Each structure stands twice: as C-alpha cells, then as structure tokens.
Amino acid sequence: MICPYCGEELKDTTQEFCESCGSKIATDSEVSTPHATPISPKKLEKITGPAGPLSKRSLVFGIASVTIAVANYFLFFVFYIIFGMIGLTLQIVVLLLGVILGISSRKNSNKAGRLEPKNNLEKVGSVFSIIGAIINGIWLFIMTGYFIVFYLI
C-alpha cells in the first residue's frame, strides 16, 4: 500500500499513520463512498439574432388583426347603411377572421419564442396579436348582439 499524501510505500497494510509524513491513512472501513450531489440546471439565455419566418408571420398576422379591428370601427356605419343585414353579416365574418388572425399570431409568436433566436419582431407580433384578438373579440360580441337584437328578435 502507498501513502496517498507523500507516495511513500507503507510497511504494514493496517498502519493508521504514515511513518514518512505523519498523515492519517484511511482504512477501507473509513473510506466513504462518494455521494452524488444534485446540480440544478442553469437556465440558458437565448441569443439575440435575426428574425426567423415564424416571427415575421407573427408580426404580419398581428398587424392584420389590429388593422381589421380599427377598420371595423370606422366602417361600421358605412357597411350597415349601404348593405344592411348583408353588411352586418360581412362585418361579423371579417371580425371572426380578425380573432382567428390574432390567435394564430399568438401561436406563431409562442413557437418563435421556443425555436428562433430572441428578436423584437416576435415581441411586437405578440403584443399586436393580443391587442387585435381582444379588440376583435369585443367588436364581435357587440356586432353579434346587434345582429340578434335587430334582425332575429
């Protein structure tokens, strides 16, 4: 047996101390088995980079959703006065499209957040998607109520 501290050969395997350096020699019964220490994984920060196709699609769908909501606000009476019930029905269909675009933009934004580098287009698209979906949903609720009250009751 060899001393783990100084490398001197020990005369007796039952020695408790090294004659050369005086270090205590651990016997087999004293040697403890190493315990695994759990290491928590560190959260990796995403690298910023150019916008990918999902981020661009998220931005385009979000802007389209907000545009539909704003256009509906200004064109409500024009459609209603000129086309009557058909115009109101057309507006409800367009508002449904706006809600669908807002939700689709949000899904693309989530997917872009997982798969693409961090970029501003994804963030802006996410904000536009939320705003567009909420405003279109409110308008859809109002238009559907208006349609039910004036045409179905």
Number of C-alpha atoms within 10 A of each C-alpha: 12 13 19 13 13 12 12 14 14 16 11 9 11 12 14 13 14 21 14 13 12 12 14 14 19 15 11 8 6 8 9 8 6 6 6 6 6 6 6 6 6 6 6 6 7 12 10 11 11 13 16 16 13 22 29 19 19 32 27 18 25 32 24 20 32 24 16 22 25 14 10 20 13 10 11 14 14 12 18 16 11 10 13 13 15 12 17 20 17 15 22 21 13 18 26 19 17 29 28 19 25 34 22 19 33 25 16 25 28 17 15 24 18 11 12 20 17 20 18 15 21 29 19 17 26 27 19 25 33 19 18 30 27 19 22 30 19 15 20 22 14 13 18 15 12 13 16 11 10 9 9 7 6
